[in-house]
Amino acid sequence: MCHRVSPLVIAELKAALEGLRLTGHARVPQRDPNTVVPDAYPGKQLPLFTVDDSGQLQASELIWGFDGPPNSSSRFVFNTRIETALSQARSGRGLWAKPINSGRCLVPVRSFWESWTINSPRRGAQVRFALPGHQVFLLAGIQDNGRVSIVTTPPNADVLPMHSRMPLVLGPGESTIWLGPDYASLADRSHIKLDVFPEEDAQREKPAALF
């Protein structure tokens, strides 16, 4: 499950949207190398893009994690299995029925982490993943009532040796699909290629195209 991401700050999201409005391209400005942005964890505020009543993207900050269903052992739910969400979307019942139908959103990150849970001498180690060629990329999210959950899928070839799930990573041009009626077509992430890094590795900061 995805429980740690390297987020953007709300000012970066607003700058990207202003660039989108002026030029048609959403670009995140180069970050001051002295600026330290802590990683985000469930229970914390997570900057992201939501869709307003007019259908336009807006920069928002929501709490990462939904309250669990009544009488459930899960008191705090911060990931959503795409298979479960699609089933609930069809039935119209369940925790994810409303968010997946009308609350899909975009979570921009610089990387995400998974814990190494497959049997290995490195079991429990944190592994960082990024999208090749992109300093910033988007994860699929769903939101409702000030809360957000990151959608997960079966792992692709890069994540499979380490973990049984991965976030639904959106490739170039897929943000409009996730926000549109054909979002279910994105459940298969086998074609997405990810870079895998030890936690201590760093990437040089450059201006980044978002979508």
C-alpha positions, -999 to +999 in steps of 0.1 A: +000+000+000+011+036-006+017+053+027+044+079+019+048+103-010+070+133-018+044+160-024+043+194-039+033+225-020+001+244-027+020+273-042+035+250-068+001+237-078-013+272-082+017+282-103+011+251-125-026+260-130-017+296-138+007+284-165-020+261-178-043+291-181-018+313-198+001+289-221-019+257-221+010+239-203+011+231-166+047+234-155+059+233-119+086+260-114+120+251-103+121+247-065+147+266-044+172+240-035+172+253+001+135+245+004+127+214+023+093+199+018+086+170+042+072+138+029+035+133+033+019+105+053-017+094+060-034+118+084-016+148+070-027+175+046-019+166+010-019+192-018-038+180-049-059+190-078-097+187-075-124+196-100-147+225-091-184+228-100-176+243-134-154+214-143-121+233-139-091+221-119-083+238-086-055+235-061-067+220-028-053+206+004-072+176+019-065+152+047-050+120+034-073+092+047-110+084+051-126+073+083-132+036+081-167+021+078-187+016+110-180-017+127-148-021+107-114-029+120-100-003+096-104+030+115-084+050+089-084+041+052-058+059+030-056+036-001-085+024-023-082-008-043-094+001-078-112-033-081-133-025-050-140+010-061-152-001-095-175-028-079-190-002-056-194+023-084-215-003-102-236-012-072-239+024-059-231+011-023-200+012-002-174+037+012-160+044-023-192+045-044-196+083-042-159+093-043-151+071-074-182+083-092-180+120-085-148+127-066-119+116-087-088+139-083-051+142-092-023+139-067+010+154-080+041+139-064+078+137-071+080+101-059+063+075-038+075+048-015+065+012-008+078-010+019+096-042+008+071-068+019+080-097-004+103-123+012+138-108+009+168-099+031+156-063+026+121-070+039+106-039+055+130-015+037+116+016+020+119+017-018+113+049-037+097+050-071+096+077-097+084+081-133+113+082-158+119+115-174+094+133-151+104+153-120+067+155-111+039+130-120+003+123-110-013+096-089-050+089-092-070+098-061-106+100-049-119+126-025-150+134-005-158+157+025-122+171+028-106+136+027-085+119+000-075+084-007-048+072-032-061+046-056-040+014-059-038-013-086-020-046-090+018-040-093+036-037-126+069-055-133+089-028-114+070-030-082+060-067-082+094-080-068+088-058-037+051-052-031+017-066-039+001-033-048+011+001-063-005+035-067-024+041-099+003+061-116-010+083-145+012+086-175+014+115-199-021+124-212-039+101-188-051+128-163-081+137-186-090+100-188-090+096-150-112+126-147-135+115-175-160+087-180-135+061-192-115+061-160-119+023-155-097+017-185-067+029-164-068+000-140-040-019-158-007-003-151+015-030-167+027-006-194+040+020-170+077+020-165+091+032-131+125+041-118+134+023-086+158+041-061+173+034-027+158+059-003+190+079+000+193+086-037+184+122-048+174+137-082+186+170-095+158+195-095+146+209-129+115+227-141+089+200-145+060+196-169+030+182-151+003+176-177 
